[in-house]
């Protein structure tokens, strides 16, 4: 008479098949999490780059005067592209001298936007603003204006490189990096008032 039940070999085979299915499911789960994280990082980089470019584009397009002397070409070793830009704010009247500066501080991966003015007085008591290149003469001494930052904000992160060049057509190249993922975004802006 045969007893009913499973043999040891049958039980071991079921356990082996179950473990194989569990390993495959775990591997698919880990792979899908990696793809999801990669897509999430890329979306965050694109969003940061889009915000940076959109803001810079809008303000450069309206700029009254370019303070930064931009090199004409990207590939001239004697005059490499700049990593910061300053220009006169075009959203104010022509007699108001407000300036905007975009730059990446050394050792960071963030881009800052400064809103600034130029004064002859101390920044705390400054009420009259002047052009960025003005000087006044007191006796024999020539006194240049000094910069006073009114506001400084971070407008984007993960920025590893910023290059700016051009003349009336301003070119911007951004490189953003996060978790070994890197994207490069480029744009060209025609300044309406330049």
C-alpha positions as CSV (number, residue, x, y, z in Angstrom):
1,X,0.0,0.0,0.0
2,X,1.3,3.4,-1.0
3,X,0.9,6.3,1.4
4,X,-0.3,9.5,0.0
5,X,1.9,12.6,0.3
6,X,4.9,14.3,-1.2
7,X,8.3,12.8,-1.4
8,X,11.4,14.7,-0.2
9,X,12.5,15.2,-3.8
10,X,9.1,16.7,-4.8
11,X,9.3,19.2,-1.8
12,X,12.9,20.2,-2.7
13,X,11.8,20.8,-6.4
14,X,8.9,23.0,-5.3
15,X,11.2,25.0,-3.0
16,X,13.8,25.4,-5.8
17,X,11.2,26.6,-8.3
18,X,9.7,29.0,-5.7
19,X,13.2,30.4,-4.9
20,X,13.9,30.8,-8.6
21,X,10.7,32.7,-9.1
22,X,11.4,34.9,-6.1
23,X,15.0,35.7,-7.4
24,X,13.6,36.7,-10.8
25,X,10.9,38.9,-9.2
26,X,13.4,40.6,-6.9
27,X,15.8,41.2,-9.9
28,X,12.9,42.7,-12.0
29,X,12.0,44.9,-9.0
30,X,15.6,46.1,-8.4
31,X,16.0,46.8,-12.2
32,X,12.8,48.8,-12.4
33,X,13.8,50.9,-9.3
34,X,17.1,51.7,-11.1
35,X,15.3,52.8,-14.3
36,X,12.8,54.8,-12.2
37,X,15.5,56.5,-10.3
38,X,17.4,57.3,-13.5
39,X,14.3,58.8,-15.1
40,X,13.6,60.8,-11.9
41,X,17.1,62.2,-11.9
42,X,16.9,63.1,-15.6
43,X,13.6,64.8,-15.1
44,X,15.0,66.8,-12.2
45,X,18.0,67.9,-14.3
46,X,15.8,68.9,-17.2
47,X,13.5,70.8,-14.9
48,X,16.4,72.7,-13.3
49,X,18.0,73.4,-16.7
50,X,14.7,74.6,-18.1
51,X,14.1,77.0,-15.2
52,X,17.7,78.4,-15.4
53,X,17.5,78.9,-19.2
54,X,14.0,80.4,-19.1
55,X,14.8,83.0,-16.5
56,X,18.2,84.0,-18.0
57,X,16.6,84.1,-21.5
58,X,13.8,86.4,-20.4
59,X,16.0,88.8,-18.6
60,X,18.9,88.9,-21.2
61,X,16.3,89.5,-24.0
62,X,15.2,92.7,-22.2
63,X,18.7,93.8,-21.1
64,X,19.5,97.5,-21.8
65,X,23.3,97.1,-21.8
66,X,25.7,94.2,-21.4
67,X,28.3,94.8,-18.7
68,X,30.2,91.6,-19.3
69,X,32.4,91.7,-22.3
70,X,31.4,88.5,-24.0
71,X,33.8,86.7,-26.3
72,X,32.6,86.5,-29.9
73,X,33.2,82.7,-30.4
74,X,33.1,79.6,-28.3
75,X,36.3,78.1,-29.4
76,X,38.9,80.9,-29.2
77,X,41.6,79.8,-26.6
78,X,42.7,83.4,-26.2
79,X,39.2,84.5,-25.2
80,X,37.2,81.6,-23.7
81,X,33.5,81.8,-22.9
82,X,32.5,83.4,-19.7
83,X,31.1,81.5,-16.7
84,X,29.1,84.5,-15.5
85,X,27.2,87.4,-17.0
86,X,26.1,90.8,-15.9
87,X,23.8,93.2,-17.7
88,X,21.5,96.2,-17.0
89,X,18.0,95.3,-16.1
90,X,15.7,96.2,-19.0
91,X,12.5,96.1,-16.9
92,X,13.3,99.4,-15.3
93,X,13.4,102.9,-16.8
94,X,16.6,104.0,-18.6
95,X,17.5,106.4,-15.8
96,X,17.4,103.7,-13.2
97,X,20.6,101.7,-13.1
98,X,19.8,98.3,-11.8
99,X,21.9,95.3,-12.8
100,X,21.5,91.5,-12.9
101,X,24.4,89.1,-12.5
102,X,24.3,85.3,-12.9
103,X,27.2,83.3,-11.7
104,X,28.3,80.0,-10.1
105,X,30.3,80.5,-6.8
106,X,33.5,78.5,-6.6
107,X,33.0,75.0,-5.1
108,X,29.2,74.9,-5.6
109,X,26.9,73.4,-8.2
110,X,24.3,76.2,-7.8
111,X,23.7,79.2,-10.0
112,X,23.0,82.5,-8.2
113,X,21.1,85.6,-9.4
114,X,22.2,88.9,-7.9
115,X,20.2,92.0,-8.2
116,X,22.6,94.9,-7.7
117,X,23.3,98.6,-8.1
118,X,26.4,100.8,-8.2
119,X,27.0,103.6,-5.7
120,X,29.6,106.1,-4.6
121,X,28.2,106.0,-1.0
122,X,28.3,103.2,1.5
123,X,25.8,100.4,0.5
124,X,23.6,100.9,3.6
125,X,23.2,104.7,2.9
126,X,23.1,104.5,-0.9
127,X,20.1,106.2,-2.5
128,X,21.5,107.4,-5.8
129,X,22.4,104.7,-8.3
130,X,24.9,105.1,-11.2
131,X,26.1,103.3,-14.3
132,X,28.5,100.5,-13.6
133,X,31.4,102.2,-15.3
134,X,31.1,105.7,-13.8
135,X,33.8,107.5,-11.8
136,X,33.9,110.7,-9.8
137,X,36.9,113.0,-9.3
138,X,37.7,114.3,-5.9
139,X,40.8,116.5,-6.0
140,X,43.4,114.5,-7.8
141,X,41.7,111.1,-7.0
142,X,39.5,109.2,-9.4
143,X,36.9,107.2,-7.4
144,X,35.1,104.3,-9.1
145,X,31.6,103.3,-8.2
146,X,31.2,100.3,-5.8
147,X,28.8,97.4,-6.2
148,X,26.0,97.0,-3.8
149,X,24.0,93.7,-3.9
150,X,20.3,94.3,-3.2
151,X,19.3,90.6,-3.5
152,X,21.0,87.3,-4.1
153,X,19.0,84.0,-4.8
154,X,19.8,80.5,-5.9
155,X,17.8,79.8,-9.0
156,X,19.1,76.4,-9.9
157,X,21.2,73.5,-8.8
158,X,23.3,70.5,-10.1
159,X,25.0,73.0,-12.5
160,X,28.6,71.9,-13.2
161,X,29.4,74.2,-16.1
162,X,28.1,77.5,-17.5
163,X,29.5,79.0,-20.7
164,X,28.3,82.3,-22.2
165,X,29.6,83.9,-25.5
166,X,28.3,86.0,-28.4
167,X,27.5,89.5,-29.3
168,X,24.0,90.6,-30.2
169,X,23.2,86.9,-30.2
170,X,24.1,85.6,-26.7
171,X,24.8,81.9,-26.5
172,X,24.4,79.9,-23.3
173,X,25.5,76.4,-22.6
174,X,24.7,74.6,-19.3
175,X,25.9,71.2,-18.1
176,X,24.0,69.7,-15.2
177,X,25.0,66.5,-13.4
178,X,23.4,64.4,-10.7
179,X,24.2,60.8,-9.7
180,X,26.5,60.1,-12.7
181,X,23.8,61.4,-15.1
182,X,24.8,64.5,-17.2
183,X,22.8,66.6,-19.6
184,X,23.8,69.6,-21.7
185,X,21.4,72.3,-22.6
186,X,22.1,75.2,-25.1
187,X,20.2,78.2,-26.2
188,X,20.7,81.4,-28.1
189,X,19.1,84.8,-27.2
190,X,18.7,87.8,-29.4
191,X,18.8,90.9,-27.1
192,X,16.0,93.3,-28.1
193,X,17.7,96.3,-26.7
194,X,21.4,95.5,-27.2
